[in-house]
Amino acid sequence: MVALKWSMKHLYSIQQNQTFWAASDIGWVMGHSYIVYGPLLYGATTVLYEGKPVGTPDASAFWRVISENHVSSVFLAPTAVRAIKKEDPTAKGLHKYDVSSLKSVFVAGERCDGATLNWLISLFDNRIPIVDHWWQTETGWPICAKMLGLEHEKNYTTSIQPGSSNAPVCGWDVRILPSSSSEDYQIEQDDHSQLKGDIVVKLPLPPGAFTTLWNNENRFVEAYMKKHFGFYHTGDAGYKDDSENVFVMSRTDDVINVAAHRLSTAVMEDVLCRHVNVVECAVVGMKDEMKPFKAPATIDDVQVLIDIQTLVNKEF
């Protein structure tokens, strides 16, 4: 409760006379932490929404809720953003409503690809911060984020690096350690190459994080604390840049070996999503007698197939 209340002001930069909306359901940890406890402990107004981002009745549903409730900050899942983008790529629904109350947008819950983040940024013409941040059910509140309550940047969007969940929040000592079950390997994306490994957090964990599993202390130790002694094993893989920004690329088992090249499925998905006609995709390895894995694709449109082959060949 201390961590959640503290994060409302210092991380999400919410004031007590403002409205915070975590567009989720109460049954998920995002709902526990930031629909119920965080905003109400802090004394802010919270929004409970029953419905989808599209089809209730259309892709402008979220913009309507923001407008009608004078929401100051909204917390979205990238999947919801992609669904809105698919139904309304030019954001006509956004222009039907007055969303001038909105001061920031946060995304989390899964990795946010660069195309989705950049689309969100373009909607608001760089007028407000669009913050990709990272946390887990086990941690209860963000591990990495841009702390808007502490950093009063006039143009935060100039420092955005799509694919990064920003630097660790105070209290979280995030490290990248080589996996003991496989060799180290390099990932290449855009103009940088970094050592990728297991994302871990040095113990002790800060307030707000889990301390055990219900009636299963042994699994708590085996699953989270045993692989890297003295560290919490997040189960995610990625890297940090020179500014300590953390790039969460995949789960530790979401890496496929193609002809002796260890490739991150998340990196491939990010490349595919750059194509204007790709809204969402999933890369899954398929066993191959020679490779030992391959990542085939089924695309009906010949021109789209050619475009995507060009993108993939350029990156890999």
C-alpha positions as CSV (number, residue, x, y, z in Angstrom):
1,M,0.0,0.0,0.0
2,V,2.9,2.3,0.8
3,A,4.4,1.7,-2.7
4,L,1.2,2.1,-4.5
5,K,0.3,5.4,-2.8
6,W,3.8,6.7,-3.4
7,S,3.8,5.8,-7.0
8,M,0.6,7.7,-7.8
9,K,2.3,11.0,-7.2
10,H,5.9,10.3,-8.0
11,L,5.6,7.9,-10.9
12,Y,2.2,8.7,-12.5
13,S,2.3,12.4,-11.4
14,I,-1.4,12.3,-10.3
15,Q,-2.8,15.0,-8.0
16,Q,-5.5,14.3,-5.5
17,N,-8.1,16.3,-7.5
18,Q,-7.4,14.4,-10.7
19,T,-8.8,11.2,-12.2
20,F,-6.7,8.1,-13.0
21,W,-8.0,5.3,-15.2
22,A,-6.4,1.9,-15.4
23,A,-8.3,0.4,-18.4
24,S,-8.4,-3.1,-17.1
25,D,-10.5,-5.4,-14.9
26,I,-10.3,-5.6,-11.1
27,G,-9.5,-9.3,-11.3
28,W,-6.0,-8.7,-12.8
29,V,-3.1,-7.3,-10.8
30,M,-3.4,-4.0,-12.7
31,G,-6.9,-3.7,-11.4
32,H,-6.0,-4.6,-7.9
33,S,-3.1,-2.1,-7.8
34,Y,-4.3,0.8,-9.9
35,I,-8.1,0.6,-10.1
36,V,-8.6,0.1,-6.4
37,Y,-5.7,0.5,-4.0
38,G,-3.4,3.1,-5.6
39,P,-5.8,5.9,-6.6
40,L,-8.1,5.5,-3.6
41,L,-5.3,5.3,-1.0
42,Y,-3.8,8.5,-2.6
43,G,-7.2,10.3,-2.6
44,A,-7.6,10.5,-6.4
45,T,-10.7,9.5,-8.4
46,T,-10.6,6.1,-10.2
47,V,-12.7,4.8,-13.1
48,L,-14.2,1.3,-13.3
49,Y,-15.0,0.4,-16.9
50,E,-16.9,-2.6,-18.1
51,G,-16.4,-3.1,-21.8
52,K,-13.9,-3.5,-24.6
53,P,-11.8,-0.9,-26.4
54,V,-13.7,-1.7,-29.6
55,G,-17.3,-2.8,-30.4
56,T,-18.8,-1.1,-27.3
57,P,-20.1,0.5,-29.5
58,D,-17.0,1.4,-31.6
59,A,-13.3,2.2,-31.5
60,S,-13.9,5.6,-29.8
61,A,-15.1,4.0,-26.5
62,F,-11.9,4.8,-24.6
63,W,-11.8,8.4,-25.8
64,R,-15.4,8.8,-24.7
65,V,-14.6,7.5,-21.2
66,I,-11.6,9.9,-21.0
67,S,-13.7,12.8,-22.1
68,E,-16.7,12.2,-19.9
69,N,-14.7,11.5,-16.7
70,H,-12.0,14.2,-17.3
71,V,-9.3,11.5,-17.0
72,S,-5.8,13.0,-16.3
73,S,-3.8,9.8,-16.9
74,V,-4.8,6.5,-18.5
75,F,-3.1,3.2,-18.3
76,L,-3.6,0.9,-21.4
77,A,-2.4,-2.5,-22.6
78,P,-0.7,-2.5,-26.0
79,T,-3.3,-5.0,-27.2
80,A,-6.1,-2.5,-26.6
81,V,-4.1,0.2,-28.5
82,R,-3.6,-2.2,-31.4
83,A,-7.3,-3.1,-31.5
84,I,-8.2,0.6,-31.6
85,K,-5.6,1.2,-34.3
86,K,-6.9,-1.7,-36.4
87,E,-10.5,-0.4,-36.3
88,D,-9.7,3.3,-36.6
89,P,-6.2,3.8,-38.0
90,T,-6.6,7.5,-38.6
91,A,-8.1,8.1,-35.1
92,K,-11.3,9.7,-36.3
93,G,-13.0,8.6,-33.1
94,L,-10.5,10.5,-31.0
95,H,-11.5,13.8,-32.7
96,K,-15.1,13.3,-31.7
97,Y,-14.3,14.0,-28.0
98,D,-12.6,16.6,-25.9
99,V,-9.6,14.8,-24.3
100,S,-7.8,17.9,-23.2
101,S,-7.8,16.7,-19.6
102,L,-5.4,14.0,-20.5
103,K,-1.9,14.7,-19.3
104,S,-0.2,11.3,-19.9
105,V,-0.6,7.8,-21.3
106,F,1.0,4.8,-19.8
107,V,1.2,1.4,-21.5
108,A,2.1,-2.0,-19.9
109,G,1.0,-5.5,-19.5
110,E,3.0,-6.9,-22.4
111,R,5.8,-5.7,-24.6
112,C,4.8,-2.7,-26.6
113,D,6.2,-2.8,-30.2
114,G,7.7,0.4,-31.6
115,A,4.9,0.8,-34.3
116,T,2.2,0.8,-31.6
117,L,4.0,3.3,-29.4
118,N,4.8,5.6,-32.3
119,W,1.1,5.5,-33.4
120,L,0.1,6.6,-29.9
121,I,2.7,9.4,-29.9
122,S,1.4,10.6,-33.3
123,L,-2.2,10.8,-32.0
124,F,-1.2,13.5,-29.5
125,D,1.4,15.3,-31.7
126,N,4.1,15.0,-28.9
127,R,2.0,17.2,-26.6
128,I,1.8,14.7,-23.7
129,P,4.1,11.9,-22.4
130,I,3.5,8.4,-23.8
131,V,5.3,6.1,-21.3
132,D,6.0,2.5,-21.9
133,H,6.7,0.8,-18.5
134,W,7.2,-2.7,-17.2
135,W,6.1,-4.6,-14.1
136,Q,4.7,-8.0,-13.2
137,T,2.0,-9.6,-11.1
138,E,4.7,-10.7,-8.7
139,T,6.0,-7.2,-8.3
140,G,2.7,-5.4,-7.7
141,W,3.9,-2.1,-9.1
142,P,6.3,-0.9,-11.8
143,I,9.9,-2.0,-12.0
144,C,10.8,0.3,-14.8
145,A,9.2,3.6,-15.9
146,K,9.6,7.2,-16.5
147,M,8.9,8.8,-13.2
148,L,6.9,11.8,-14.4
149,G,6.3,13.1,-10.8
150,L,10.0,13.5,-10.3
151,E,11.1,14.4,-13.8
152,H,9.4,17.5,-15.2
153,E,10.6,17.3,-18.7
154,K,9.2,19.8,-21.1
155,N,9.4,17.5,-24.1
156,Y,9.6,13.9,-22.8
157,T,8.9,12.5,-26.2
158,T,12.3,13.5,-27.6
159,S,13.9,11.0,-25.3
160,I,11.6,8.1,-26.0
161,Q,13.2,4.9,-27.3
162,P,10.5,2.6,-28.7
163,G,10.9,-0.9,-27.2
164,S,12.4,0.4,-24.0
165,S,10.4,0.4,-20.7
166,N,12.7,3.1,-19.4
167,A,15.1,3.0,-16.4
168,P,14.4,1.2,-13.1
169,V,12.2,2.9,-10.6
170,C,13.9,3.7,-7.3
171,G,14.0,0.6,-5.1
172,W,14.6,-1.8,-8.1
173,D,18.2,-2.8,-8.7
174,V,17.8,-4.4,-12.2
175,R,20.7,-6.4,-13.6
176,I,21.2,-8.5,-16.8
177,L,22.8,-11.9,-16.1
178,P,23.8,-14.6,-18.5
179,S,21.5,-17.6,-18.5
180,S,23.0,-20.6,-17.0
181,S,21.1,-22.9,-19.3
182,S,22.4,-21.4,-22.6
183,E,25.2,-19.5,-24.1
184,D,25.3,-15.7,-24.2
185,Y,24.3,-14.2,-27.5
186,Q,23.9,-10.9,-29.3
187,I,20.7,-9.4,-30.5
188,E,20.8,-6.8,-33.3
189,Q,18.1,-4.2,-33.7
190,D,18.3,-0.9,-35.5
191,D,21.8,0.6,-34.9
192,H,22.8,-1.1,-31.7
193,S,23.9,-4.5,-30.5
194,Q,23.8,-5.4,-26.9
195,L,24.4,-8.5,-24.7
196,K,21.0,-10.1,-24.0
197,G,20.4,-12.2,-20.9
198,D,18.1,-12.9,-18.0
199,I,16.6,-9.8,-16.4
200,V,16.9,-10.1,-12.7
201,V,16.5,-7.9,-9.6
202,K,19.0,-7.9,-6.8
203,L,17.5,-8.8,-3.4
204,P,15.9,-7.6,-1.3
205,L,12.9,-6.6,-3.3
206,P,11.4,-3.2,-2.4
207,P,8.0,-2.7,-0.6
208,G,5.0,-3.8,-2.6
209,A,6.6,-7.0,-4.1
210,F,5.5,-10.5,-3.3
211,T,7.2,-12.3,-0.4
212,T,6.0,-15.8,-1.0
213,L,3.4,-17.9,-2.9
214,W,0.1,-18.9,-1.2
215,N,0.8,-22.2,0.6
216,N,3.7,-22.9,-1.6
217,E,7.0,-21.5,-0.3
218,N,9.0,-24.2,-2.0
219,R,7.8,-23.1,-5.5
220,F,8.5,-19.5,-4.6
221,V,12.1,-20.4,-4.0
222,E,12.5,-22.8,-6.9
223,A,10.8,-20.7,-9.5
224,Y,12.0,-17.2,-8.6
225,M,15.1,-17.3,-6.3
226,K,17.1,-20.4,-7.2
227,K,18.4,-19.8,-10.7
228,H,20.5,-16.7,-9.8
229,F,21.5,-16.7,-6.2
230,G,20.8,-13.4,-4.5
231,F,18.5,-12.3,-7.3
232,Y,14.8,-12.4,-8.2
233,H,14.5,-14.1,-11.6
234,T,11.8,-12.3,-13.5
235,G,11.5,-14.9,-16.3
236,D,12.0,-12.1,-18.9
237,A,15.0,-11.6,-21.2
238,G,16.4,-8.4,-22.5
239,Y,19.2,-5.9,-22.2
240,K,20.1,-2.4,-20.9
241,D,21.5,0.5,-22.9
242,D,24.2,2.9,-21.7
243,S,21.5,5.1,-20.0
244,E,20.2,2.2,-18.0
245,N,17.0,1.9,-20.0
246,V,15.7,-1.6,-19.9
247,F,14.6,-3.4,-23.1
248,V,12.3,-6.4,-22.3
249,M,12.5,-8.5,-25.4
250,S,10.8,-11.8,-24.6
251,R,10.3,-14.4,-22.0
252,T,13.4,-16.4,-21.3
253,D,12.0,-19.4,-23.3
254,D,10.9,-17.2,-26.3
255,V,14.1,-17.6,-28.2
256,I,14.5,-19.9,-31.2
257,N,17.6,-21.4,-32.8
258,V,17.6,-20.9,-36.6
259,A,20.7,-22.3,-38.3
260,A,22.9,-21.7,-35.3
261,H,21.5,-18.1,-34.9
262,R,19.7,-17.5,-31.6
263,L,16.8,-15.2,-32.5
264,S,14.4,-13.4,-30.3
265,T,10.8,-13.8,-31.3
266,A,10.0,-10.4,-29.9
267,V,12.6,-8.7,-32.2
268,M,11.1,-10.5,-35.2
269,E,7.6,-9.4,-34.2
270,D,8.7,-5.8,-33.8
271,V,10.1,-5.9,-37.4
272,L,6.9,-7.3,-38.8
273,C,4.7,-4.7,-37.0
274,R,6.6,-1.9,-38.8
275,H,4.6,-2.8,-42.0
276,V,1.6,-0.5,-42.3
277,N,-0.7,-3.5,-43.1
278,V,0.3,-5.5,-40.0
279,V,-1.7,-4.7,-36.9
280,E,-0.5,-7.6,-34.7
281,C,1.5,-10.7,-35.1
282,A,3.1,-13.6,-33.2
283,V,6.3,-15.4,-34.1
284,V,6.5,-19.1,-33.1
285,G,9.3,-21.5,-33.9
286,M,8.5,-24.6,-35.9
287,K,10.8,-27.7,-35.8
288,D,12.9,-28.2,-38.8
289,E,15.1,-31.2,-39.6
290,M,18.1,-29.1,-40.6
291,K,17.9,-25.7,-38.8
292,P,16.6,-27.0,-36.0
293,F,13.9,-24.4,-36.0
294,K,12.4,-22.1,-38.6
295,A,9.8,-19.3,-38.5
296,P,7.5,-19.7,-41.5
297,A,4.9,-17.1,-42.5
298,T,1.6,-17.4,-44.3
299,I,0.7,-14.2,-46.1
300,D,-1.9,-14.1,-48.9
301,D,-1.0,-10.7,-50.3
302,V,2.0,-11.1,-52.5
303,Q,3.1,-7.4,-52.3
304,V,2.9,-7.5,-48.5
305,L,4.9,-10.7,-48.5
306,I,7.6,-9.1,-50.6
307,D,7.7,-6.0,-48.3
308,I,8.0,-8.1,-45.2
309,Q,10.7,-10.3,-46.7
310,T,12.6,-7.1,-47.4
311,L,12.2,-5.9,-43.8
312,V,13.3,-9.2,-42.3
313,N,16.3,-9.6,-44.6
314,K,17.4,-6.0,-43.8
315,E,17.3,-6.7,-40.0
316,F,18.5,-10.3,-39.9
